Amino acid sequence: MNKEENKVAKEIISVLYIDDELIFLKAGQIYLEFNNDFKVTACESAAKALKLLSDEKFDAIISDYQMPGMSGTELLRQIRAGSDKTPFIIFTGKSREEVAIEALNSGADFFLQKGGEPKSQFSELANKVRYAVSKKRNEDKLKIKNEELLAANSRLEATEERLRQQLKENISARNELSELNDYLNRLIENANAPIIVWDSDLVITRFNRASEELTGILADEAIGEEIGIIFPDDKKEEYTENICQSVAGREPVMTEIPVKNRPGIIKTVIWNTAEIKENSRSRAKAFIAQGQDITERRQAESELKESEERHRAIIQTTMDGFWTIGLPEKRLTDVNETYCTMSGYTRDEILAQGINDLDAYENPAETARRIRRITENGSEIFEAKHQRKDGSIFDVEISASYLEDKGGIIICFCRDITGRKETEEALRKSEEKFRSYIENAPDAIFITDKEGRYIDVNPAASEMTGYTQSEMLNMTVSDLASPNAPQETVASFIKLKEEGSVQGELLLQRKDGTDFYAMLKAVALDEDRYMGFCSDITELKITEAELIKTREDLREAHRLSEIGIWDWDIKTDTITWSEEIYTITGIDPSVKPPSYPDLTDIYTEKSQAILSSAVKKALEYGESYSAELELIRPDGTIRFVHAFGGVKKSGDGTVTGLHGTLQDITERKKAEIELADQKRRLSAIISGTNVGTWEWNVMTGEAIFNERWAEIIGYTLEEISPVSIRTWMKYAHPDDLEESNRLMERHFKKETDYYQFESRMRHKDGHWVWVLDRGKVTEWTDDGRPVWMYGTHLDITRRKRAEEELRKSEEKYRDLADNAPVGIIASDRNGKILYANRRVPEILGSTGIDMRYDLNLLENNIVIKSGFSKLLRDVIESGEGIFNFEMEHLSPAGNELYLRLHVIPVMKDRDVTGVRIILDDITDRKRNEEALRIANNKLQMLNSITRHDILNQVTGLHSFIDLTGRKNSEPVISEYLAIMKEAAMTIQNQIEFTGEYNMLGSGDTAWFRLSEVLEDAAVGPVPVKSECKDIEIFADPMVEKVFYNLYDNTLRHGRGVDEVCISVILPKEPVRDENTDIKADYSAPGDKRDGCVIIWEDNGCGVLDEMKEKIFKRGVGANTGLGLFLIREILAITGITIRENGVHGKGARFEMTVPAGAWRTEKDINTISPDI
């Protein structure tokens, strides 16, 4: 730290500190004020900071970057806009380079990143503040000092002029000297300037008060002494001699002679000396001298000279050339070394030249006019060509300014712009080349003004619309919109103006009145111009319509075959599922799909490893994967599924995610493999293509291809290099060369405006690729022969193959329907069954239905009951399908089923010709829906606890721990310890509770043997007696935590307890379910269907009556208040309730009621039907 910074450090520095993180703001304030040289005002928002700054000044400002309402850089720009130069430091956790650049470009003095050890980071922050404040204060002082020096210099010059005039007047009035002697004596005595009179012997005769103040010598001491008494001892004789010489002449003279005052300080004085004569012819009888103390002026002049030397050094070392022209002579008066180096001349050689010798082409008259403009306007920036000493010419940009100083001077700075000129020329040629590409582009290209008027269009645009280019230049974008166009077409230009870019499909109309579809991509070039690219996609739209129909058929096939579709976005870790995947996995459709880390939990351990490996390879190598996996449904059943995944990439090839399908192949694996293959082929049909470009020198055979040209045929550009016209001939189909050459010759003879041909090219892997080859000659020899030709290649292979691929896909649908895992029925509009797959009788329990196509669905209730006939008739009459409709059904065997139905009308010319019905047995799913709903509600609580909250607490905790260590002897330590303790307790309770609570419902509910759960959970000093060996309950996997917490509660609060007893009360009259043969219920008085009760009982102190319900609420209790709350939440997932029903003073008694269907005995397990 230098002296100035030390001085600043000793002064109090007022700081305004802005941060929306209050605990970090408080810590920063305390850290800075520890140094005793800071006074910190804390503020939590930029808006409040602006209000404070309007009322109060601060030495420095510290601000966070990202804050609600207004960021730190936005605050900085507002402050700087008001010419406020207060040092500003951005102190933020954002570490991106663009944030730092934005801050410094906005005027920040420093950019400092948060993080790391608090003491170090706040010490660095304090040093940055001190340095910035020191620098600002020094700049302010230097500015004030310069202003004072300029003012002092002006006063000295004015005083000098007055003294000179006064002396002349005194000499001219010597004839009146006797009359004015008294006045003169008073004037001398009371003059502000020192005045000394001495005789011809150099003896002082008069010595006024100002002389006394200047020298420190009293008049009585000086009078009678030689004049040398006032000079320094070592210069006394020299300065006395100077006095004698200065008055040797007869005119008054002004001499600069130093004077020594009594403290020994040497002062610089200008003496105006004159002779005192009795008359004009007599010799001088005495001499008088009036002095002016110019010590401070000389010091200021010295500092000014040093400043001028510094400025000269800057000019001499700047990278720009510099010279000055003196007026009115118009001669070069100064030049810096940079221009000497630039021109090759020495300084003396340049100064010896005239100003016209610098410019290679400008004549004296033009130079004179330019000088006149500069002197009239004050400045001018222009370009010129100068000539070096070796005769070479170089371009310069000159900035000239006129100063009215010493008769006028022109200061010129020049920069060598030869490189820039060469770049501009290269850019011009590049633009010409780009213009050629535009003129020959197969797509329409246009430029409009901000009103939508066309200001430039290429030939392809004219060809696409049927208008000439001149006609289009008199039109606007709205003139091309079809009257049948949707709102998106009309609003596309408005969107372009508002957002700066637009992309989408338009419905336009040609000059002949026909409509056509176009794909538009447009961007704003600047505030007043927009550029767009249009391609005719009419044929593509026709193909798209066919593809849409195919996709609809495919989507229907997905429903029929239960193929689910998924998509994973890596950046957001968001997974999207189709409805079929929910069906396959057995997960409630209202539940959001899990993130990727949690996704593997629905598979077996072996399948998790297979899937993780496949996904890793897909992300690393860009390969799709296909795998057969074992999936675990929430009800514990295992399903075999086929998983397919493909890589999604951005335009630059970066992997952005995966997408794919999932199919239940428990009963049919082969059909899924074929369907996945079909899906990949369909994806290839709809994938987009790019354009390859080529440039051909027809005279030499030289050719230039871009990377896409090679990519179309499966190569990289490097693999086919070096390229020439023979490269194209090598890969072109031999049968296409003759026709291509014929069309090329027609264009060379100027019979056609451009060359265009659809040809085949051999792909790297051996197949043929179709390309649209199009080009135009842009440069001809004088005798009309082609020189350069430019063109494009467009891959049109997919268009050629689309029809063949569609035909093949249709053959697959029938097989998919026959083997679908869901029931599929087709009927005509009269209800007659036309088709039913093999799954229909399996679901409905109606064996032989596949042979009874004479059944009528509108009249017969044998197939599907519960009002289905009315539902079907409504669909046929309205033409509107019904999806995901759930209904009850009683099978012929008397079994109650739950069905999910999709009833889809088959339309032809807007008439319903029949219906398709998709059946799915969802009976098993219904049992778990309520449990899943409850679990899902619990998961929502985690949204209130975020990582950001915890990190803020941890940051504050670290800061205050450090502060405590540094301040451990101060009274304020109690405050810090309180903050630390509160933050630590908050973090601990949140992490412990959310860690356990997060597990609620995350695993699949299952059957647990109660005796085994107790063996693992109830282990400790108090013995546990269990009477429930044969009981199993259907519960969440965290059921072990229930009994662990009950045991822990007994140990903590059951004072005097020495025994725990667990028992089960079973229903009095167990009955078996007629359909499942599982004992799920028991009879009880007043209610046939009931559950069992599990009792946890100890012989401790028990629970107060008023606390029996409160102890299950969160936060109630002597410890964390979470144990019994968590117990109730875990049990509630599967409908189990708990209450405390003991007698205070005799012990605690917790009763857990397990609902019917959620408990069973060992005997029940052995009699379960294999179909369940």
N, C-alpha and C positions, 0 to 999 in steps of 0.2 A: 504494500500500500504506500503511495507517494505522500508527500507532505499535504497536498490539497485534500487527498482522500482522508488522511488522518484528521485534518481540520473538520471535514464534513462529518467524520465519525464522532467527533466530540460534540457536534451540534445535534439538536433533536431533529429527526427527520419525520415529517408527517406523511403517513402512508394511508391510501384508500385501498382496502383489500376486498375484492368481490369474488364470491364463490357460493354456488347454490347448495353445496354439501356443508351443512352447518357445523358438523363435528370437525371436519377438516379445516373449516374457516376459523373455528375457535382455537384449534391447535396451532395453526399458523400465526394467529394474533399473539398467542402467549409466547411462542418461540421467538418471534421478532422482538417483542417488548422485553424479553430476557436480557437483550444487549444494552438496555438503558439508553440507547440513542434513537429508539424508534417510538413513535406514538401512532398506533394503528387504529384506524376506524374501520370496523367490519361491516360488510354490506352483502346481503344474500341475493341481489338481482341487479342487472344492468340498469333497469329503469330507475331504481332507487339511487343508484350511483350517479346517474345524470342529474337527479334532483339535488344530491349533496354537492356535486361539482358546481351547480349554479349558485350555491350559497357560500361555498368555502373553497379555498385553494389548498392543494396538497403538493408536497415535494415529489411524490411518486405514486403510481397506480399499479396495483397487481390484480390481474383478473384471470379467472378460469376461462377456458375456450368455449365449451359447450354448456349453455345454460338455457333454461326455459325463457321464451319470449324474445330474447336478444342474445346473440353469441358474443364472446369476448372481442372478436375481430370487428363485428358490427359496432360495438360500443367504441372501439378504438377509432374507427373511421368517422364516427360522429364527433368525437373529441377533436381529432385532427382537422376536420372540416371547419371547426371554429377557430383555427390557427392556434390551438392550445398545444404547446410543445412539452407538456409535462411528461417526464420519463414514464414509459408504459411497458410492463413486463407481462407476457402471457405465461401463466403457470398452470399446466394442464396435464392430464393423464393421456391425452392423445399424442401418439408418437409418429403419425404418418408424416412423410416428408412434405406433402402438399399443404398440410396444416401449418407447418413451420414457415413455408414459403409465403403462404397467404398472410400470416401474422407479420412477418418482416416487411413484406411489400406494402402492408397497410400502415406501416410506420412504427411498429413495435421496436423498442430498444433491445430487448432480449426475448428469446423463446426458451423456456425452461420446462422440462418434463417432470411430472410427479412420479414418485415411486422410489423404492429403496429405503435405506436407513433414515429415519426422520431427522436426526441431528445433522447429518451431512447435507441432506437436501435443503433444509431450512437455512443452514449456514451459507450454502451456495446462493440461495435466494437473497439473503441479507447482503452478501458481497456484491451481487448484481445491482441491488438497489443503491448501495453506497456509491458504486462506480458511476451509475447513471446520474445520480443526483450531483455528485462531484463534477462530472463533466458538464452538466447543465448549468451549475452555478459558475463554473469557470468561464463558460461561454458568455453568460450574462455579464460577468465582471469585465471581461475583455471588451465586450461591446460598449459598456459604459466608459471604460478607459479611453477607447478610441474616440468616442464622442467628445470627451473632455479635452483630449489632445488637440482635436481639430478646433474646438472653441478657443483654447488657449493660444493657438497659433494665430488665429484671426485677431484676437485682442492684441497680441504682441506687434503684429504688423500695423494695426491701427495706431498703437501707442508710438511706434517708431516714426510713423509718418507725422504724427502730431509734434513730436519732439524736434524733428528736422525742421518743420515749419516754424516752430517756436524759436529755434536758434537763429534762423534767417531773419526773423522779425527783430530779434534783439540786436543783431549786428547792424542791420539797416537803420536802427534808431540810436546810433552812438552819439549823434549830436544832441539827443535829448537825455543823455545818460545822467548828467548832473541834476536835471530837474526830477528825474525819476529814480534817483539813487536810493531814497528811502523806500520807495515802492519795490525796487529791485532787491534791496536787502531783505525785505519781508518775503518777497517771492522766493529768493534763494533759501531763506531759512525754513520756510514752510512748504517748499516744493516736495512732491512725492518722490521725485527722483533725486539721487545723491548729486550734490554740486560741490566741487572743490576749486578753490582759487589759489594759485601759487605765483610767486614772483619769478624774476629772471634767474634767481639763484636756486630755484626749485624749492623754496621754503613756502610752506602752506600758510596762507593768510586768511582764508575763509573755509569753513568746514560745517555744512548744515546738518540738520537733524537726520535727514535721510542717509547722509554719509555715516553718521554715528551708528544708525541701525544696520547699515550694510557692513561696516568694519568692526563694530563693537568698540571703537575708539572714541572717547569723548572729544568734543571740539577743543576744550582747553588743553587736552593732551596732544592734539594734532597740530594746532596752530603753533608756528615757530619751528616745527620739525620739517625735515625734507620730505618731499612727496613719496619717497621710497618706503616710508613707514607703513604704507597700506599694502605693499606687495609682499609676496612670500619671500622668506629670507634667502632661499637659494636662487631666486630669480630677480632679486631687488635691483641689481645693477643693470640686468638685461632690460627689464621693463622700464626702468628710469631712462635708459638710453632710447627706448622706443618712444617714450613721452617726448623727449627732446626732439627726436627726428620728426615726430608727427606734427609738431608745432613749428617746424622749421619753415614751412611755407606760410603764405599769407592768408590762405583760405581756411575756413573751418574744416576740420577733418573728423572722421568717425573711426575709432580704433577699438579693437576688442582686446582687452587686457584683463587677466584674472586678478582678483583681489582676495587677500586673506583676512578673514574676520578673527576676532579674538579667540573663539573656541578652536581655531585652527582649521576651519572649513574653507576650502578654496571655492570662490564663486566666480562665474564667468560674467563679465560686465562689458557692455559696449559704451565707450567714452566718446562723446561729441566734444571736441576740443576747439577753442578759438583764442585768438590773441586779444589782449586789452591794451589799446593805444590811447595816447592823449589826443592825437590827430592822425589823419590818414597817412602822413609822411613820416611820422616818428616811429622809432622802434618800439617793439612791444615792451610794455613795462610790467605786464603780468599775463597770466594765462588762466582761463576758466574752462572747466570740463564738467559736463553733465553726463551722469552714468545711467545705464539701464541694466538691471539684473536679468540676464537671459539664461541663468543656470537651468531652470526648468524647461525653457524652450529648446536649449541645446540637447537636453536629455530626451525631449519629445522628438526632436529632429533625428537623433541617433536611433531611437526606436522605429521612427518612420522609415529611415534608410534601411534598417534591418528588414522591415516588412517588405519594402520594395525589392530588396535582394532576394527574399523568399519567393515573391511573386515572379521575379525574373527567372529564378531557378525552375519554378513550375513550368513557365512558358517554354524554357529551353529544353525541358525533359518531356513535355507532352508528346503524345503520339501524332498529334495534328501539326501541320506546318503553320508557321506564324510569321507575319511581317507587318511593318507599319509604313504608311506613306505620309510624308509631311506635305502640308498645303501652305501656301499656294504653289510651291515649287514642283509638286507632284514627283518628289524623289523618294526612293526607298531609304528609310532611316534606321530600320532594325529588322533582323531576321533571326529565327531560331535554328538550332542545329538540325532539328527534324526536317525542315524544308531543305536545308543544305544537302542532307542525305538523300532526300526524295528527288532532288533535281540534279545532283552530281556536282554542283558548284560549291566553292568555298564561300564563307561569309563575305569576304572582301570582294569576291567576284560578283556576287549578287548585288551588294550595295553599290557597286560601280555601274550597274545596269540601270536602264530606264524601266518604268513600269510596263511599257509595251514589250520589253524584251522577255518578260515572263510568259506572256500568252503567245501561243504558236500561231494563231490566226487572227486575233482581234486587231483592227487598225487603230491608229491614234484617235480618230474621230469617235469611233465606238467606245473607246476607253474614256474619252472625255465626257461622253453622254452618260456613261455608267457612273463616273465619279460625281457628276452633277446630281444624278438620281439618289445616290447614297447620301450626299450632303443635304439634299432636300428632305428625304424620307427618314434619315437617321440610320438606316441599315438596309441590307439586301443580301439574299442568298441566291447564288447562281452557280451554274456549272461552266467549266472552261476546259480547254486543252492546253497544257503547258509542255514545253520542250526541254528535255534534259540536256546536259552538256554533251552527251554522246549523240544527240540528234533525235533520239526516240521521243515519241509523243506519249503522254499519259494523261488520263482524265482526272479532274479534280472537282470537288465541290467546295465553294468558297463562301464563308459567312463574313460579311464586311459590316463594320459599324463605324459611325462618324462621331468624333469627340471634338467639342469646341475648346481646345486646349493648345496654347502656344501657336495661335494662328490657325488651328485646325489640324486634326490628325485622323487618318483612317486606319483602323486596326483590322487586320484580316487573319482569319483562321482557315486553313484549307486541309482537305482530307483526300487522299488518293483513292478514287473510286473506280480505278481500272477494273478491279476484280468484280465490283458490283455491275459495271457495264457489261462485262463478259457474261455474268450470270443472267442479266436481263436479256441479252441476245439469245442465250441458250434457252431461256424461258419462252421467248418469242417463237423459236423454232419448235419447242415442245408443244406450244399451243397450236401451231400449224399442224403438227402431227396429231394432236388430240382432236382437232377439227376434222381431220381426215377420218379418224376412227368414228366420230359422230356421224359424218356424212355417209359412211358405209355400214353403220351399225344396223343390224336386222330389226332392232326395236326402235319405236318412235321416241325421239328425244326432243324436248321443247324447253324454252325459257320464257317465263311470263313476268310482267311487272306486278306490283302489289295490288292492282285492280283486276288482275286476271287476264290482261291483254297479252296475246302472244307477241313476243319480240324476237324470237328466233325458233325455227323448227327445222328438223332434218328431213331428207327425202323420204325416209321410212314413215314419218308422221303423215306426210302428204299422201303417200301410197295407202296407208292404213285408213285414212278418213275419206279419201276421194277428192279432197280439196287441193288446189295448188298451194305452193308455199306462200305466194303473194296473197291468196285469198285468206289463208290462215292468219297471216300477219294483221288482218283487219278484223279478226274475230277474238272472242274471249272464251275462257274455258267453259262457261255456261252454255255457249252456243252449240257445243258438241254433245251436251247431255241429252240423252233420249227422253222424250215425253213420258216414257214408261219407266224411267230410271227410279230406283228407290231413293229414300232420303239420304242414304250414305253417299251416293254419287253427288247429289246437290251440295251436301255439306262438306265434301272432301277438301275443297279449296279453303273454306273457312277454317277447318281444322288445321290445314297446313299453315295458315297465317298465325293461328293462335299457338300452335305447339312447335312450329319450325320443321316438322317432317310429317309425312303421311304415307301410308301404304295400305292398299286395298283394291278391291275389284270395283270397276265402274261399268255402267251400262251406257254406251255412247251410240250416236247415230251418224252414219256416213252421209255424204252429200246426196247419194241416191235414195236416202230414206230408210235404208236397212239398218237394223240395230246390230251391235256386236259388243261382246264383252272384252274388257281390257284390264290388265293388271297394272296398277300405277304404283310407282315408288317416286316420291318427290321430297326435296329438301330445300330449305332456305339458303340461298347463296349469300345474301346480305339482307339488310332491312327492306330493300326495294325490289329484289329479284328472287325468283324461285325456279328451280330446275327439276324436271320430271322425266321419268323413263316409263314408257308404255309398251306393252306387248299384247298382241291380239291373242286372247285365250278362249276364243269362241269354241274351237275344236276341243280344247282342254275342258271347257265347261260341259260339253256333250259327254266327254269321257268321264268327267266328274259325276255327272248325273247317273251314268251307269255304275260308277264306283259307289255312289251313295246308295243306290239300290242294292249293290252287292254288300255294302257294309250293313245295310238294314237286314238283309238276309243273314249276313254273318252274325249280327247282333242277336237276331232271333235264334240262330243256331247256338249262340252262346247260352241263351236262356234255356234252350232245349237240352243242351249238353252240360250245363252248369260250368261253363268256362268263365273264370273271373279274370278281370283285367286290373293291373296295378301300375302305379307310376311313382317313382322316388326321385325327389329333387334334393341333390346333395347339399346345396348351399343352405337351404332352410331346414333340411332333414325332415321334409314333409312327405308322407306316404299317402297316396290316394288309392282307395279300393272301389271296385265296382260292387254292385249289390250281390253278384254271384259269389264273391270271395267271402262276404259275411256268411252266406249260406254254407259254403264249404267249410269255413273255420268254426261255424257254430257260434260266432260272436254277435252280440246284439248290434244291428245296423245303426242304432243311435249312438254307439260308442265310436269315438274318433280312432282311426287306425293308429297302432303304436308307431313310435319312431324306430329307425333302423336298429339301434342297439337293443331295443326290447323285442323286436320282431322275431328273433331266433328263439325266444322263449316258448313259442307255440309249437316247436318241433322237438323231436326226441334228440338226445345228446348226439347220436351218430349223424342224424340229419342236420343238426346245427353245424357240425364240422364240415359236412359236404357243402352246405349253402354258403358258409363263411368263406371257404376256399374258392368257390365258384364266383362269388361277388368280388373277392379280392383280385382274381385274375381278370375279370371283366373290366374293373376300374384301371388296372395296370396296363393291360394289353389291348383294351378295346374290343375284346371278344365277347360274343353273346354266350350264354350258358343254358344248358338243359339238364335237369336233374330230377330223379324220382326220390321223393322224401316221405317221411312218416310224420304226420301232423297230429297233435294232441288237442282234441276239442275241450271246451270247458267242462263237459260232463265226463271227461276222462277217456272217451273212446278214441281209438287210433284210426286215422284215415290215411290211405295212400294217395298222394297227390303228385302231379307232374308240374314242376316249376320251370318256367322259361323266362329268361331275362335278356334284354338287349341294351346296348350302350346308347345314350343320347349325347350328342356333341353340339357345341356351338359352332358358329361359322368359322372360327379359327381352329377348330379341331379339338378344343378343350372338352373333356368329359364333364357334362353337367348333371348326369344322373343315369338312372336305369329305368326301364319299363318292361312289362312283360305280362304273362298270363299265369293263372293257377287253375288246375283242373283236378277234380276228384276222380282218380282212376282206380279206385278200390276194386271195381268190377270190370273195368276195361282200360287197359293201359295203351293198347295199340292205337285206338281211335284218337287219343290225345296227341300222340306223336305226329300223326298225319295232320291234325288240326293246327298244331304249332308250326309245322312246315308250311301249311297253307297261309298262316298269318304272316310269316316272314316274306312269302312271295308277294302278298298283297301290300306289305309295307314298302317293298321295292318299287311297286307300280306307282305309288303316290309320292315317292321321294323326288325332290327337285333337282334340276340340272343347272350348271353354269356355262358360260360361253368361253370357248377358246379363241385366241386371236393369232393371226399370222401376218407376217410382212414378207414380201417376196420381191427381190430385185430380178426382174424378168431378163435383164441383159446378162447378168453374171450367174444367176441361179442361187445367189445368196438368199437365205431365209432366216426369219426370226419367229420363234413360237413362244407363247407363254406357257406357264406350268399347267394350266387347265387343258391346253391342247393335248399335251402328253397324257394327262390324267384320264382323259376320255377313253383312251385305248389301253389304260392300265399301266402306264409307265410314269416315271419321273422324268423331268426334262433332262436331268443329268444322264439318265440311262440311254436316251436316244441321241445325245449330243456326240459330235457336231451335227448340226442340222442344215439341210438345204432342200431344194425342191424335190430332190431324189428321196428324201426321207418320207415325204407324203406319198410318192409313187410306190415306195417300198411297202407301206402298210395299206394302201388302197386296194380294193378288190379289182382283179385284172379285168373283169367284165365291165367295170364302170369307167375305166380309163378312157376308152374311145369316146363315149358320150361327154365326159368331162372335158376332154380336149376340144371337142366340137363346140361346146358352149363357150369355152375360153377363147377360141379363135374368133367367134362372133363378137365377143366383147372387145378383143384386140382390134377388130376391124370397125369398132364403134357402131355396130349394128344394134347392140343392146347397151342400156345405161349401166348395167352391172352384171356380174356373173353370179349364177345361183344354181346349185345342183345338190340333190340328195344322193349320197353315196355310202358305200359300206367300207369299213376299215377293220383290219384284223386286230383284235384285242390281244393283250399279252398272254392271256390264258387260252387263246386259240379261237374264240368265237368272234363273230362279226358284229361290229357296232355301227349303227346307222347315225350319220351326221348330216346336218344341213350346212353345206359349204357355200359361203356367200362372200363376194369381194368386189373391189372396184380399183381400176387404175387411176392413180392420182398424179402421176408425173409422166410426161411424154417427151420424146426427143423432138427436135425441130422438124424432122421428116415424118413425125407421126407414129413412131414406134414406142411401145410401152416401156417404161423404166421401172417405176415402183408401183406395186399393187398391195393393197391392204384388205384384210377380210377377217371373217370369223367362222368358227366351227360350233355348232349347237348339237348336243347329243339328243337325238330324237328316238333312241332305241326303245324307251319305255312306251312311247306312243304306238310303235309298231307291234310291240308284244302284248299290249294291254288286252286286246280281244281274246288272244289265245289263252292268256292267264285266267281271264274271267270264265271262259268255257270250262277249263279244268276244275275251277273252284266249285262250280255248280254240281259236279259229279260227287263231291264230297258230302254235300248236305244230307242226302238221304241216309248215308251210312251213319252220320253223326246223330240224326234223329232216332234211328233204330236202336242205337246203343247208348242213348242219353240216360243219365242216372235219375232223371225226373220223368214223370208220366206225361205223355203227349197225346192228345186226342184232336182229330180234325173232323168237323161235321159240316154238312151243307146248311143253308139258312133255315131248312125245315127241321133241323135237329137230328138228322140221320147221321150215324157215325160212319165216316169214310176211312178213318185210320186211327189205330191206337197202338202205341209201342208196347213192348213187353213189360215195361215198368208199371203201366196203368193197373193191371190186375194185382200186382204185388202190393201197390200202395192201398188200393181200395178193398183188398181182400175179396174181390169178386172173380174167382177163378173161372176161366173160360170166356171172359168178356172179349178177348181178342178174336174169338170165333163168332161172336154174336153181334155182327155189324148191323143186324136188323133192329137193334134197340134204338129208340128215339129219345134223345136227351130232353126234349121239350114236353114229352108226355109220360115218360117212365122214370120213377124215382129209385129204381133198383141200383142204377150206377152211382149217382151222387145225390144225397138227400139234402134236407134242411133248406128247402126253397131254392135250390140251384136252378130249376127250370125257369122260374121268374127272372133270376139274374141273367140267364142266358138269353131269354127273350128281350130283355131291356137292351143288351148289347147289340143284338141283331137289328132291333128297331131304330136305335139311336146312332149306330155306327161308331160309337165311342167305346174303346176298350177299357177293361178293368184290370188293374195290376195290383199285385201284393194283397189280394183280398183273402182274409183268413176266415175260415168257417169250421164248424164242427160237423163230424160225419160219423154215423154209426154203421160199422161194417156188418155184412150178413151174419158174421159170427157173434155180433153183439158188442164188439170192441169200440170204444169211443176214441175217435181220432181227431187230430187237428190238421187241417189242410191249408196250404197256401196256394191260391189260384191266380193265374194270369189268363184272362179271356180276351183274345185279340181278334177283332173282326178282319175278314179277308175282303178287300175292296177291289172292285173292278168298275171303272167308269163311274165312280162315286156311289156305286151300289154295293151293298153287303151281299156277298155270294156264299159266305160260310163263316166259320169261326175256327180258331186254333186255341186249344185249352192246354195249359201247362199245370201239372199237379205236383206238389211237393209235400211229403209227410213232415210236419214240424212238431209232432207230438213231444219228442224228446226235448226240443228247444224250449217249449212252454214251461217246463218244470224249473228251468234255470233263469227265466226272464226276471222274476221278482228279485231273486238273489243278486243278479247282475245289476239291476236298477239301483238297489240299495248301495252296493259297492261303488257304483259310479258316482253317486252323490257324495260319498266320503272323499273320493279323489279330488273333488273340486276344492276342498279346504286347502290343499297344497298351493293353490294359486296365490294365496295371501302371503306366502313366505318365499321370497325371491333371493337369488344369489347376490343381487346388487345390495340388498339390505344388509346381508351378513358381511359382505366385503367392506361396506362403509363402517360397520361396527368394529371389524377387525382393524381397519386403518386407524380409527380413533383410539382403539385400545393400545396399539403399538405406540402411537404418539404420546398418550398420557402416561404410559409406563416409563417412556424415556424422560418425560418431564418430571415424573416423581423422583427418578434417580438423580436428576440434576438439581432438584429443589428439595431434597429430603430434609433439609434443616429449617425449612421455612414453614410458617403456619398454614400456608395454602395447600400443604400436602394432603390435608384431610379432604379438600374438595376434589383433588385429582384421584385419590383413592376411591372416593364415592363414585366418580365417573367410570373408573376402571372396573369397579366391582359390578356396577349396573350393566355395562356393556358385556362383560364376561358372562354374567348370569343370563343375559338375554340370548347370547350366542349359544351357550350350553343348553338351555332349555329348548330353544328352537331346533337345534340340530338333533338332539336326542329324541324329541317328540316327533319331528317330521320324518326322521329316519325310520321310526317304527310305524308311524301312521301311513307312510308311503307304501308299506307292504300290504296294507288292507286291500283286499280284492285283486291284488296283482297276480296271485297264483290261482290255479283252478281249484274250485271247491271239490272235495273228495270225501270218501268214507274213512274214519279214523277209529281204531279200537281204543276205547277209553282207558283200559288198563295199561296199555303201552304208552299212551300219552302221559299218564300219571307217573310212570316209572322214570321218565326223563325229566319231568317238570318239577315234581314235588320231592326234592332231595335236600335234606338239611337236618338240623338238630332235633326237630319235632317229628315224631313218627306219624305216618299217614296210614290209616286203615281203610282199605278199598273193598267195596262189595259190588263191583260192577265189571266182572271179568268178561262176560259174554256180550256186552253192549258195544255197538258201533254207532257213531253219529255222523251225519253229513254236514261238514263245516269247512270254514276257510282254513288254509294251511297254518295260519297263526293261532290255531286253537290251543297249541301247546303253551303259548304266551298267556292264555286265559288262566290256566292252572298254575303257571309259574307266578303270575301276579297275585293270584289268590293266596298262594303259599307265602309270598313275600309280604303281603298285607297282614297275614296272620302273625308272622315273625315280628313285624314292625309295631303293630298296634294291639295285638292280642295279649295284653299283660297277664302273666301267669299261665299262659297256655302250655299244655304238655301233651296234647293229643289232637289229631285232626281225623275226622271220619267222613268218608265219601260213600254215598249210597244212591240207589236209583229206585224210584217208584214207577212201576210199570202199570199200564192200563188193566182194569179188572177183567175185561172180557176181550181178549185179542181176536180180531177177525181178519180174514184174508181177502185181499182184493180179488174180485172174480175174474178180472182180465189178466192181471200180471202174476197172480199167485204169490205176491209178496205181502208179508204182514206189515202194513203201513199204518194202521190205525188201531185204536182200542176203544172200547165202549166205556162210557162213564155216565153217571146220573144226569139226565137231561140232555146229553149230547153223545151221539154214537161215535163221532169222529173226534179223537183227542190225541195228545202226545204223552211222552213220559217226562219225568222230572228228575234232574240230577241235583243232589243236595251236598253242599260243602259245609261241614259243621265243625266248630272247635269249642273248647271249654274255657276260652279266655274271658275278657271283660265285656265283650259284646259292643253293640253300637247304640248310641242314644236314639230315641224315637225320632227326634226332630232332624237327625242326620241321615236317616235310612235312605232317603231319595237323593239328598244333596251329595253324598259321597260318590255318586256316579257322574257328577258334573265335572267338567274340565276345570282344573285349577283349585279344586276343593280338596283339602287334606293337609296334613302336617308336613309332608315331603313335597314332591313335585305336583301332586294333584292330578296325575295323568294315568295312574295304574288302573283304577277301577273304571275310569272313563273309557280307556282303551279296551278293557274286557267287554263292556257293553257293546262297543262298536264292532268288535270282532264277531261276537255271537249274533249280532243283528243281521249280518250278511246273509245267513241262511235261516233267518226268522226265529232264532233262539232268543228268548228273553231271560233277564236275570233280575232278581230283587233280593233285598236283605230282609229276612223275616224272623230273626232271632230275638231273644229276650235280653235286654241290657242287664249285665251283671252275671248272666249265665253262659254267655258265649255268642259268637256270631254264627248266623245260618244263612247261607246264600243258596237260593233256589233257582235253578236254570231249567226253564220249560222248553223242551224240544218238540217242535210241531210234528204232526203226522207226516210220514214220508221222509223225515229227516233222521230217523233212528231205526235200528234193526238189531236182531239178535243173531248169534252164530247159526242157529237153526234156520233162520230166514235166508241167510247167505247161501246155504247148501241147497235150498229149494228154488233159487232164482231161475227163471226160464233163460235158456241160452240166447234167446232173441232180444233180451233186454240189455 
